[in-house]
Amino acid sequence: MMLYIDWNPSIEAFHIGGFAMRWYALCWLIGLLSAYFIVRRLYNEQKIKSELFEPLFIYCFMGILIGARLGHCLFYEPDYFLSSGKHIVEMILPIRFLEYGGWKFTGYAGLASHGGTLGLMIALWLYVRRSKLPIWQVLDNIAIATPVTACFIRLGNLMNSEIIGKVTDVPWAFVFEQVDMQPRHPGQLYEAIAYAILFFIGWYIYRKKSEKVGTGFFFGLCLTYIFTARFFIEYTKEVQEAFEASLPLDMGQILSIPFIIIGILCMKGGKWMKWSK
């Protein structure tokens, strides 16, 4: 046990009076703000009008949040959230109804990255319809920044001791004291590191070959890399819901496959796909 990393952080990063900022929310905020400044720089370098940038953040934030929430509820817990009107309300609002009446604020306890990705894609499509910018230019710019946000979200999962890995004897195993006292793979950290590496790869390619923006290459690279990494890292994780135990692949892997296929097609020439403008 002395070789392993004991992991038992507080879920709260800091307090200001009666307000407590949780690590998970803080990581989301840092990830989104980082992407905001990266994409703003890309827009400036590409001489895109500044008034077209500001609405982008709202579209992305709402698309990711709504998509991630609905993705978790519909992909991972449909039996619960679709079983009654109250549970459908819980799917939309960050509350949980109590057994004997009343309710409590819980925050959005359950967000799925696959749903967030789909929600982001829909939001960007709506943004393009309003801004009249080329869709592949927008998708490529967002894809360059996305790995930073994904990295911080997974660090938030690590601080929450959630989405834990399988029991292992590797020397870097984490003992998640809030879960049990067994050494486990830090699957959240594996993903965070993988996404950080992707950001530096994408940024390096952009600095060398900025003319690829608008071809669908960066969007395809982002989808292919992230969901391929996710597919294999899933082998180190515990299943999130009981029904996954009977499946040959878990839900995260099943949902990753179509994104990998779309990513490969985009890298091979996304701007020629029929749905592009």
C-alpha positions in Angstrom: 0.0 0.0 0.0 2.9 2.3 0.6 3.6 2.3 -3.2 0.1 3.6 -4.1 -1.3 7.1 -4.1 -3.8 7.7 -1.4 -6.5 10.0 -2.9 -9.0 11.7 -0.7 -9.3 15.4 -1.6 -12.1 17.6 -0.6 -14.7 18.1 -3.4 -14.7 21.8 -2.6 -11.9 24.0 -3.9 -12.6 27.0 -1.7 -15.3 29.0 0.2 -16.3 32.6 -0.1 -18.7 33.3 2.7 -21.5 30.7 2.4 -20.6 29.9 -1.2 -18.5 26.9 -1.9 -16.8 26.3 -5.3 -16.4 22.6 -6.1 -13.3 21.3 -7.9 -15.5 19.8 -10.6 -17.2 23.1 -11.4 -13.9 25.0 -11.2 -12.3 22.6 -13.6 -15.2 23.0 -16.0 -14.8 26.8 -15.7 -11.1 26.7 -16.3 -11.5 24.4 -19.3 -14.2 26.5 -20.9 -12.3 29.8 -20.3 -9.1 28.3 -21.7 -10.9 27.3 -24.9 -12.5 30.7 -25.1 -9.2 32.5 -25.2 -7.6 30.0 -27.6 -10.5 30.3 -30.1 -10.5 34.1 -29.7 -6.8 34.1 -30.7 -7.5 31.8 -33.7 -10.3 34.1 -34.8 -8.0 37.1 -34.6 -5.3 35.4 -36.5 -7.7 34.4 -39.2 -9.2 37.9 -39.5 -12.7 36.8 -38.5 -14.9 39.7 -37.4 -14.8 40.1 -33.6 -18.6 40.4 -33.4 -18.9 36.9 -34.7 -16.9 35.5 -31.9 -18.8 36.4 -28.8 -22.0 34.4 -29.5 -19.8 31.3 -30.1 -19.1 30.9 -26.4 -22.8 30.9 -25.5 -23.6 28.4 -28.2 -20.8 26.1 -27.1 -21.5 26.3 -23.4 -25.2 25.6 -23.8 -24.6 22.8 -26.4 -22.1 21.0 -24.2 -24.1 21.3 -21.0 -27.4 20.3 -22.5 -25.9 17.5 -24.6 -23.7 16.1 -21.7 -26.7 16.1 -19.3 -29.2 14.5 -21.7 -26.5 12.1 -22.9 -25.9 10.8 -19.3 -29.6 10.5 -18.6 -30.6 8.8 -21.8 -27.5 6.6 -22.4 -26.6 5.5 -18.9 -29.8 5.8 -16.7 -32.8 5.8 -19.0 -34.8 3.4 -16.7 -34.6 6.0 -14.0 -35.0 9.3 -15.8 -37.8 8.1 -18.1 -39.8 6.4 -15.4 -41.8 9.4 -14.2 -42.6 13.0 -14.7 -40.6 14.0 -11.7 -37.5 12.2 -12.9 -37.8 13.9 -16.3 -37.8 17.2 -14.4 -34.6 16.0 -12.6 -33.1 15.3 -16.0 -33.6 19.0 -17.0 -33.1 20.8 -13.6 -30.2 20.3 -11.2 -32.4 19.0 -8.4 -33.4 15.7 -6.9 -36.9 15.1 -5.5 -36.9 13.7 -1.9 -38.8 10.5 -1.1 -41.1 12.2 1.5 -41.7 15.4 -0.4 -39.7 18.5 -1.2 -36.5 18.6 -3.2 -32.8 19.5 -2.8 -30.3 21.1 -5.1 -27.7 18.5 -6.4 -26.1 20.2 -9.4 -25.9 18.2 -12.6 -24.7 14.9 -11.0 -24.1 13.1 -14.3 -22.6 14.4 -17.5 -21.6 12.3 -20.5 -18.8 13.3 -22.8 -20.4 11.7 -25.8 -23.6 13.6 -25.3 -21.6 16.8 -24.8 -19.8 16.2 -28.1 -23.1 15.7 -29.9 -24.6 18.7 -28.3 -21.6 20.8 -29.2 -21.9 19.7 -32.9 -25.6 20.7 -33.0 -24.8 24.0 -31.3 -22.0 24.8 -33.8 -24.4 24.0 -36.7 -26.9 26.5 -35.3 -24.1 29.0 -34.8 -22.9 28.6 -38.4 -26.5 29.2 -39.7 -26.5 32.5 -37.8 -23.0 33.7 -38.4 -22.7 32.5 -42.1 -19.1 31.4 -41.4 -17.8 28.3 -43.3 -18.8 25.3 -41.1 -15.4 23.6 -41.5 -13.5 26.6 -40.4 -15.6 26.9 -37.2 -15.3 23.1 -36.5 -11.6 23.1 -37.0 -11.0 26.1 -34.7 -13.2 24.6 -32.0 -11.4 21.3 -32.4 -8.0 22.8 -31.8 -9.2 24.1 -28.4 -11.5 21.3 -27.3 -8.7 19.0 -25.9 -7.9 21.6 -23.2 -11.5 21.6 -22.0 -11.7 17.8 -22.1 -8.5 17.6 -20.1 -9.8 19.8 -17.3 -13.2 18.0 -17.2 -11.4 14.7 -16.5 -9.3 16.4 -13.8 -12.6 17.4 -12.3 -13.7 13.8 -12.3 -10.4 12.9 -10.6 -11.0 15.5 -7.9 -14.5 14.0 -7.4 -13.1 10.5 -7.2 -15.6 9.4 -9.9 -15.3 7.3 -13.1 -12.8 5.2 -11.2 -10.6 2.5 -12.8 -10.4 -1.2 -12.2 -8.4 -2.7 -9.3 -4.8 -3.1 -10.2 -1.3 -3.5 -8.7 0.5 -1.0 -10.9 2.7 1.2 -8.7 1.0 4.4 -9.8 -2.5 3.1 -8.7 -4.7 5.5 -6.8 -6.5 4.4 -3.6 -9.8 6.3 -3.9 -10.7 6.5 -0.2 -14.1 8.0 -0.8 -14.9 4.8 -2.9 -13.0 2.0 -1.2 -9.5 1.2 -0.1 -8.5 -0.8 -3.1 -5.7 0.4 -5.5 -7.2 1.3 -8.9 -6.3 2.6 -12.3 -6.6 6.5 -12.4 -8.6 6.3 -15.6 -9.5 10.0 -15.3 -5.8 10.9 -15.2 -5.0 8.7 -18.2 -7.6 10.6 -20.2 -6.6 14.0 -19.0 -3.0 13.3 -20.0 -4.1 11.9 -23.4 -6.1 15.1 -24.1 -3.3 17.4 -23.1 -1.0 15.7 -25.5 -3.6 16.0 -28.3 -3.8 19.8 -27.7 0.0 20.2 -28.1 -0.1 18.0 -31.2 -3.0 20.0 -32.8 -1.4 23.3 -31.9 1.9 22.3 -33.4 0.3 21.2 -36.6 -1.7 24.5 -36.7 1.4 26.6 -36.3 3.1 24.7 -39.1 0.2 24.2 -41.5 -2.5 26.8 -40.6 -3.9 26.4 -44.1 -5.5 23.1 -43.0 -8.1 25.1 -41.0 -11.3 24.9 -43.0 -10.6 21.4 -44.5 -12.1 19.4 -41.6 -8.6 18.0 -40.7 -8.4 19.3 -37.1 -12.0 18.4 -36.4 -11.4 14.9 -37.7 -8.1 14.6 -35.8 -9.9 15.7 -32.6 -12.7 13.2 -32.9 -10.5 10.3 -34.0 -7.8 10.8 -31.3 -10.1 11.6 -28.4 -12.5 8.7 -28.9 -9.8 6.2 -29.9 -8.1 7.1 -26.6 -11.4 6.8 -24.8 -12.1 3.4 -26.4 -8.9 1.9 -25.1 -8.8 3.6 -21.7 -12.3 2.2 -21.0 -10.6 -1.2 -20.6 -9.0 0.2 -17.4 -12.3 1.6 -16.0 -15.0 0.0 -13.9 -18.4 -0.1 -15.7 -20.5 2.9 -14.7 -23.9 1.2 -14.8 -24.8 -2.5 -14.0 -26.2 -3.2 -17.4 -22.8 -2.7 -19.0 -21.4 -5.7 -17.3 -23.3 -8.0 -19.7 -22.1 -6.2 -22.9 -19.1 -7.2 -25.0 -18.1 -3.5 -24.9 -19.1 -0.9 -22.4 -21.4 2.0 -23.3 -18.4 4.4 -23.5 -16.8 2.2 -26.1 -20.0 1.6 -28.1 -20.6 5.4 -28.3 -17.0 6.1 -29.3 -17.1 4.0 -32.5 -19.3 6.3 -34.6 -17.3 9.3 -33.6 -14.1 7.6 -34.6 -15.5 6.7 -38.0 -16.7 10.3 -38.5 -13.3 11.6 -37.5 -11.5 9.4 -40.0 -13.8 10.6 -42.8 -13.3 14.2 -41.9 -9.5 13.8 -41.8 -9.6 12.3 -45.3 -11.4 15.4 -46.6 -14.3 16.7 -44.5 -15.0 19.7 -46.6 -16.2 17.5 -49.5 -18.8 15.7 -47.3 -22.3 16.4 -48.6 -23.5 18.2 -45.5 -20.8 20.9 -45.7 -21.6 24.3 -47.2 
